[in-house]
Amino acid sequence: MVQISRQSLNLWIKYSLDETVCYRNHLLKSASKFARSYLVTPHGWCYGSRFHSRYLCTAQRISEKRKIKMAGIVRAGPGAERVLQKLKKSIEDGNYYEAHQMYRTLYFRYMGQERYEPLLKLLYDGAMLLFQHQQHSSGADLAKLYVEVLQKAKLNVQKDIINNLADMMSKIPSSAPERQAFLMAALSWSQNENPESKKFEGHPQLHQMVANIYWRETNYHMARYHFIRSDDMDNLGSMLVEIQVDLGYPSEIDLFVTQAVLQILCISFANSLFDNYLERHPLLDNEPPFNYPLLNFTWMLLLAIRSTKLSAFAILCEYYQPSLKRDPSYKDYLDRIGQIYFGMPPPRGMSNQGMFGNLIQSLMGSLDGDSDSEDTTARSNLHASELD
């Protein structure tokens, strides 16, 4: 009769439950067959049926331990507490390259498991930690991976995500090429997941956060670009007043707000910006008429847009043409405004007449249409009287 010791039996059970052993299934089958066929002595031995009992108890115990371990990893969040502590220690010891590579390794692991939420937290915390230790390139890399997760998970724009994106962007140096790449990727994500923001080339909330970052850095050109595509007309008005008072000439008070209003009218409505600028500028009254021609033009343009009357728009552009020539960019903006709000056709080719010629043609066409309508009505009335 063949005998087997307790030690051998324990090893048999251990290896049969180890998922890393290549021949796990073969061990289970052979152990089960052996336990059914042979007797084990009382000195630490058991019958075959007790082998099954012991195997099942051991399997259940190990299974419970694995469940607890996995649950602990999930509760501990991204990378688990042990891995996070190792990452932090690497950074504290100055092993920034090693820490960066560990973050990237966890990124690929979590992406494969589609564990997007813990991965987003891992990447955000890691990027901010690297930025804190002046590792801007590595931090920017994790920031770009953060956006890739947003794109892969197809997450909608949320306030906490916008705040995280703004935090990371503010830490990337303005001169670093990674910043623009990160910003373009973030705007692309916000536009793809929110089709209604397509005309703004990104979600207005994200534009607002970005604009305020550029404003704090006194990058007024980029700040204005993003403010115009946001819903934050209050801060845009305040910034325009700041620019005009600090950098502009007194004769340019009307230029700053007029250009911004025309730009905004090309993508949305601009009343709140105009009112905010008038209210906050120290040298302006809130009520028209103003001492600056372009302010009067802008005020009446907003009224004309409400009425949608092409004739009013044409008269305004013709009357204020000398003032509008002060900034050559106004021509293109007004052309676009005429198409959006007054039904003007796009300019054909390189016409010598320019915007104003196109405007007059549209106006004449509109008047001809009204005249034709009046003639038709008159003929109808005449025909009706003849029948009477």
Secondary structure by P-SEA (a helix, b strand, c coil): cccccaaaaaaaaaaaacccccaaaaaaaaaaaaaacccccccccccaaaaaaaaaaaaaaaaaaaaaaaaaaaaaccccaaaaaaaaaaaaacaaaaaaaaaaaaaaaaaaacccaaaaaaaaaaaaaaaaacaaaaaaaaaaaaaaaaaaacccccaaaaaaaaaaaaacccccaaaaaaaaaaaaaaaaaccccccccccaaaaaaaaaaaaaacaaaaaaaaaaacccaaaaaaaaaaaaaccccccaaaaaaaaaaaaaaaccccaaaaaaaaacccccccccccccaaaaaaaaaaaaaaaccaaaaaaaaaaaccccccccaaaaaaaaaaacccccccccccccccaaaaaaaaaaaaaaaaaaaaaaaaaaaaaaaaac
